[in-house]
Amino acid sequence: MNKPSSPTKSSIRLKQRRWAAPVLVFGLVGLSQLVLPSIIEPYRLWVTVVLYGIAGSAAAWVGLTWLDNQTRQQAQTEQELQQVRQSLSATQQQLLTVHDLGREIASAADIQKVLELAARAPSQLAGATGSTVITIDNERARFKLDMAWGLSDTYLQRLRQRIDYGIPSDRCINCKLLSARVDSGCIMFGGLDELAKQEGIHSLICLPLTRNNRCEGFINAYFPSADGPPPEQVQLLNIVATEIAAALDSVRLRANQKATLYVIERLTETRHSLNELLQQTLEAALKGWGVAHGAILLYNETDAAWHHWTQKGLENGLTQSRFGPGQDNPYWDMALHLADKARQSRQPLLIPNLSAYPINSNDLHSAAVAPLVAGQSLMGVLLMATPRPDFFQPGQTPYFTAIAHQAALAVSNAHLHTQVQEMAILEERYRLSREIHDGLAQTLSFLGWHFDHLKTLLDKQKYDQLTGQLDHGQQMVREAYMDVREAIDGLRLEGPRTGGRLVADLEQCAADFQDRTGLDITVEAIPVPEGLSPETELQLLRIAQEALANVRKHANASQVWIRLQQQAGDHLSLTITDDGDGFNPAAPKSRGHIGMSTMRERAQSQHGELAIVTAPQHGTQITVTIPLEEE
């Protein structure tokens, strides 16, 4: 039950005057009947008429005024309630949108999908004109454009030039306003002020993508009004940005962990010295988890002692070939304590906070350790640690266990392998098999169903429908043939390669594409530096082939441009641009979503980045950037 409200001052005064009203009425009646008749007997009739007329009119006036006030107040209250209902309805709709976005973000399987959701969130939640997702290259302290939504091709081209020219990331990281009008001097509008106004953009807000107290990028939302969206919508956008940052971190970690499993699995099939194998295994594991401190310790059951074979980020005593007491190194106690616990339990141990353990971990706050067990034999432990608190969580145990298992196999089989296989060939076969399964196999399956349908139409003598279906079947056969040709071209590239063929291969690929499709294609390839690895050349060429396949299947383009150039002395970029229909990043499956993810995987396998810029009816531009220093 609702608690009764306390009386107001006006209601108290009204109650007090209510008791005085009868006294006043009786007084007036007595005055009119007892006193006045004796004084004004000759005018009694007129005085009575005037007295009762005034009293009645006053009572009617007061009553009607009160009713009018009550009617006005009720109308105002109903109007306010209607506004509140509308506001609540709008808020509920926004919260439902945030909920749906959150579910999509949480279920996103790859970075491409997360970036697409991030790019369209401002339009869904706050009516933004357009948006961009810009992440930070921490090594070069510069921005990179990962995704765009709703902006014109002209504006995006100018923005990309501005970013390529160089926008210091610290300017935005240290910005306290995180919003700007088009003429406020914001560096994101630098040189684009007039163009922005022409396109109806008058303000932007920056939504930081922050993870573990570190800014990894921004969602920049552009608005037609100078004041931007109301504060409550900005709050919702910040909530979504937080979820996007967490999802990007999670997806990247899962992708890195899967890649680590694959790399370590391949190491078990290669021939290395034990030290070299351990070093490569440790580097792969640390890179997969994005940490800089770790070691692989081998245990000798004969002398019951730990032997250190490789480490990274754990200096001083751990550089010795054998552990032992008396070494003045805070990492020694931590490593030995955790290694013994994993050895005794033979179970992985993921520790969010090392302060709960009786060890001196110095500046490391979270750690993970797993036994390296092959069969019934314990060979050692894999240890990783980081200064970031709460980084390793028990929920990550399955991935960590799998990595430790593969590392154990690598150690166990290091002296047995005699044949060296190139990892790039295996990866390429895997990608090609997946592409054939997702493309050609499905096309052939659909063709089988289509011919069954044609037979049904023929049996039912529906000749009017049969003609159109035959034309459609012929088109599908042509598409299948093109898919086969492209798959054959891809398989042709799998054999042993030598460096220095990238430009010639791109030109040959473009010529084959033009012969098959009749589309006008231009290749502008600046000679690349010597020493580019055959694996990098292969991945760049396969990205170009995948992009051209998407153009053929989906773009409805008339021209295609391929540009290969060296940037800033230490990066190589490959750009494939078409003048076709473009596509909606929010609906990737309608245009080669698997292909986009495959291209991004290929770029990342070479420590590179893939950026996609597109909008409906504005064509598509795919840019892959590879750091040359990684070579």
Secondary structure as UniProt FT lines:
FT   HELIX           9..30
FT   HELIX           31..35
FT   HELIX           36..39
FT   HELIX           41..43
FT   HELIX           44..107
FT   HELIX           111..126
FT   STRAND          130..137
FT   TURN            138..141
FT   STRAND          142..149
FT   HELIX           153..165
FT   HELIX           169..173
FT   STRAND          179..181
FT   TURN            182..183
FT   HELIX           187..189
FT   TURN            190..192
FT   HELIX           193..198
FT   TURN            199..200
FT   STRAND          203..211
FT   TURN            212..213
FT   STRAND          214..223
FT   TURN            226..227
FT   HELIX           231..267
FT   TURN            268..269
FT   HELIX           274..289
FT   STRAND          293..300
FT   TURN            301..304
FT   STRAND          305..312
FT   HELIX           316..319
FT   TURN            325..326
FT   HELIX           330..345
FT   STRAND          349..351
FT   HELIX           354..356
FT   TURN            362..363
FT   STRAND          366..374
FT   TURN            375..376
FT   STRAND          377..386
FT   TURN            389..390
FT   HELIX           394..396
FT   HELIX           397..413
FT   TURN            414..416
FT   HELIX           423..436
FT   HELIX           437..441
FT   HELIX           442..459
FT   TURN            460..461
FT   HELIX           463..492
FT   HELIX           502..517
FT   STRAND          520..525
FT   TURN            530..531
FT   HELIX           534..550
FT   HELIX           551..555
FT   STRAND          559..567
FT   TURN            568..570
FT   STRAND          571..578
FT   TURN            585..586
FT   HELIX           588..590
FT   HELIX           593..605
FT   TURN            606..607
FT   STRAND          609..614
FT   TURN            616..617
FT   STRAND          620..627
FT   HELIX           628..630
//
